[in-house]
């Protein structure tokens, strides 16, 4: 299954970072970026679009301890997961892109 998670633009040579909080866990993630030449009411902004996924970083952060259930000594740790995706416009014109994620 693939889902569109980001639709955005990057200026020529620019980099950007997007974060997805609490993605599905226990599955394999894969990402692909589909570039497009952006246009609006004033016309086409570029004639060539090229983007690169430069890094995919999986992070887990401890948040707190939930109190233990009655009759137990230890509490339960609570974590937040996130994925940071770094992108780069490898061209010399404004580039739009759709970032898709699939998991299985």
C-alpha positions as CSV (number, residue, x, y, z in Angstrom):
1,X,0.0,0.0,0.0
2,X,1.4,3.5,-0.9
3,X,0.2,6.8,0.5
4,X,1.0,10.3,-0.5
5,X,2.5,11.9,2.6
6,X,3.9,15.2,1.3
7,X,3.3,17.4,-1.7
8,X,5.7,20.4,-1.7
9,X,8.3,22.4,-3.7
10,X,12.0,23.2,-3.4
11,X,13.9,26.1,-4.9
12,X,16.9,25.4,-7.1
13,X,19.6,23.6,-5.2
14,X,17.6,23.9,-1.9
15,X,17.2,21.2,0.7
16,X,14.3,20.5,3.0
17,X,13.3,18.2,5.8
18,X,9.9,16.8,6.6
19,X,8.8,14.8,9.7
20,X,6.2,12.1,10.0
21,X,5.1,11.6,13.6
22,X,4.0,8.1,14.8
23,X,4.3,6.2,11.5
24,X,3.3,2.5,11.5
25,X,5.7,0.3,13.5
26,X,6.8,-3.2,13.0
27,X,6.7,-2.9,9.2
28,X,9.3,-2.1,6.4
29,X,9.0,1.5,5.1
30,X,10.0,2.6,1.6
31,X,9.9,6.1,0.1
32,X,9.8,7.5,-3.4
33,X,9.7,11.1,-4.6
34,X,7.9,11.9,-7.9
35,X,9.1,15.3,-9.2
36,X,6.9,17.6,-11.3
37,X,7.3,21.0,-12.9
38,X,5.2,23.4,-10.8
39,X,2.7,25.8,-12.4
40,X,0.1,28.2,-11.2
41,X,-2.2,30.9,-12.6
42,X,0.8,32.8,-14.1
43,X,2.1,29.7,-16.0
44,X,4.8,27.2,-15.9
45,X,7.6,27.9,-13.3
46,X,10.1,25.4,-14.6
47,X,10.7,23.0,-17.5
48,X,12.8,20.4,-15.6
49,X,12.3,19.0,-12.1
50,X,14.7,16.7,-10.3
51,X,14.6,15.8,-6.6
52,X,16.6,13.4,-4.4
53,X,15.8,11.7,-1.1
54,X,19.1,12.3,0.7
55,X,18.3,10.7,4.1
56,X,15.6,8.8,5.9
57,X,16.1,8.8,9.7
58,X,14.0,6.7,12.1
59,X,13.9,8.1,15.6
60,X,12.3,7.0,18.9
61,X,12.0,9.4,21.9
62,X,11.1,8.4,25.4
63,X,8.2,10.5,26.7
64,X,7.2,9.3,30.1
65,X,6.4,6.4,32.4
66,X,2.8,5.4,32.6
67,X,1.9,4.3,36.1
68,X,1.9,0.6,36.8
69,X,-1.4,-1.3,36.6
70,X,-2.7,-2.2,40.1
71,X,-0.8,-5.1,41.6
72,X,2.4,-4.5,39.5
73,X,5.6,-2.8,40.5
74,X,6.9,-1.4,37.2
75,X,5.2,1.1,35.0
76,X,5.1,1.1,31.2
77,X,7.4,3.4,29.2
78,X,5.8,5.6,26.5
79,X,7.7,6.4,23.3
80,X,7.0,8.6,20.3
81,X,8.3,7.4,16.9
82,X,9.0,9.6,13.9
83,X,10.7,9.5,10.5
84,X,12.7,12.5,9.2
85,X,12.9,12.6,5.4
86,X,15.5,14.9,3.9
87,X,15.1,16.0,0.3
88,X,17.2,18.0,-2.2
89,X,16.4,19.7,-5.4
90,X,19.2,18.5,-7.7
91,X,18.3,20.8,-10.6
92,X,18.7,24.4,-11.3
93,X,15.0,25.3,-11.4
94,X,12.0,25.3,-9.0
95,X,10.9,21.7,-8.5
96,X,7.7,20.3,-7.1
97,X,7.4,16.8,-5.8
98,X,5.0,14.3,-4.3
99,X,6.6,12.1,-1.6
100,X,5.0,8.6,-1.3
101,X,5.5,6.0,1.5
102,X,4.6,2.4,1.3
103,X,4.9,-0.3,4.0
104,X,4.4,-4.0,4.3
